[in-house]
Amino acid sequence: MPDLRLSRRHLAWGAAAVLAVGVAVPGAASAFGQADQARHAIKDGQAKNVIMLLGDGMGDSEITLARNYSVGAAGRLNMDGFPLTGAYTTYAVDKDKRPDYVTDSAASGTGWATGQKTVNGRISKTPDTDKALPTILELARKNGYATGSVTTAELTDATPAVLQAHATDRSCQGPADMAKCPTDTIAAGGPGSIAEQSVAGRFDVLLGGGKARFDQTITQGPFAGKTVLQQARESGYQIATDADSLKAARAGKPVLGLFAPVNVPVEWTGKAAAVGGTEPQRCVTSNPNRPGTTPTLVQQTAKAIELLEAKQSGRGHDRGKGFFLQVEGASIDKQDHAADPCGQIGETVAFDQAVKLAREYAAKHPDTLVVTTADHAHTSQIVPLDATPPGLSSTLITNEGVQLKVNYSTNTPGKSQEHTGTEVRIAAQGPQAFRVLGVTDQTELFNTFRAALRLR
């Protein structure tokens, strides 16, 4: 049982953080106070719903950068308002189960999705024998819960894939991408590509990008000669490709939303970091290459909750059971790789709005466990203005009118910037939220979800 005095210190800090610098105040705080949230998290053991929000590559540096730029150094983001906060370790393993200190999203996601570590690049399979591991989304579905996953990446990318598929290599996203997964092919008796498995799993709500993977033609099995999208339609899926068709989707049949050929375009734009730095810049809080019909992450999240709730309020033996929903802000990581601070900040701010929505929902439904975390840390670092980093850097002018320099130096300029191996933040509210306190490991999050929903 956690030390209540520790929880109160967290609460005092959180209350003191509401400052007048354009602060993003968590909407849940007024309806369901932090003290009540903390008591509920410790006293009440079972959740009806779980909402997990994952910022891909969103280490403390990425959170601090977004906070400084958007709400001020003394401000607080919505994700800063959780009553219980800890840290977890993120390392992967090699085939002999020895530590691999810097994880990718596939091994990392496998850790929290299955409770077991694996090798980098692998999707919910063991590191040594390459056997499928049951995922938290599969267990939730088996136990009668409504299930959903939302991402700004391709739906076949690593983080959503670890919930809904099993693959020897994360690259095996569509039927034409199976070169590194020979034993996973349908001809070899395997489950097929990540896209095919995602459709076959019949999860209730899958929203994101990656339509090009689902437009690939299946070459093996009962759907050979048809695209994965045709497989989905014939299997009863409602297909959404823009904000209007997503809005029109109704509970009762599974929903597959594909809002971009590859990754969903980012929210903000600006100049990427450069050798020797950039002139001070303000980020452009719009992207001319993002179609106006593209639903935002918060819109996708709101619709997913609506659909999952509606399913569980309908008829059937699973009525009232609840839901499990994963929400990923994927391009925090992708823009970090590209050393693009404005793209990175904009995606963090968009993710934070989804956090706000989830916390507001939990304020009205306190039997909901909400967790926010990252899969791994990343490269961006805030450095002094007079620093001369050897790699890429950029100077921003924040919303406070102050200059801020960010540095990207985990790889040679011109190459993709790298993940780092440091621990990352995890924060929570609701039943079983006390489990995030202290320093834990990524794999323990699986057990937290399983305990909260009483999954067998």
Protein Blocks (a to p, Z undefined) as FASTA:
>chain_A
ZZfklmmmmmmmmmmmmccehpacdfklmmmcfklmmmmmmmpmbdfbdcddddehiafk
lmmmmmmmmnojklccfklmpfbdcdddfbdcdfkopacfbdcfklmmmmmmnopacdeh
iahiafklopacddfklmmmmnopacddddfbdfkbmklmmmmgccfbfklmbfklmmmm
mmlpmklopabjfklmmmmnopabdcdehklmmmpccfedjkgoiafklmmmmnopacdf
bfklmmmpcchiacdddfbfblcddfbdcddddehiaadddddfbdfklcfklccfklmm
mmmmmmmmmmmmmgcjkgonbpcdddddfklmmmmmnopaklmmmmmmmmmmmmmmmmmm
mmmmmmbccddddfbdcfbdcddfkbccfbdcdddddfkopacddddffbcehiacdddf
bdcddddedehklmmgcjddfklmmmmmmmmnopZZ
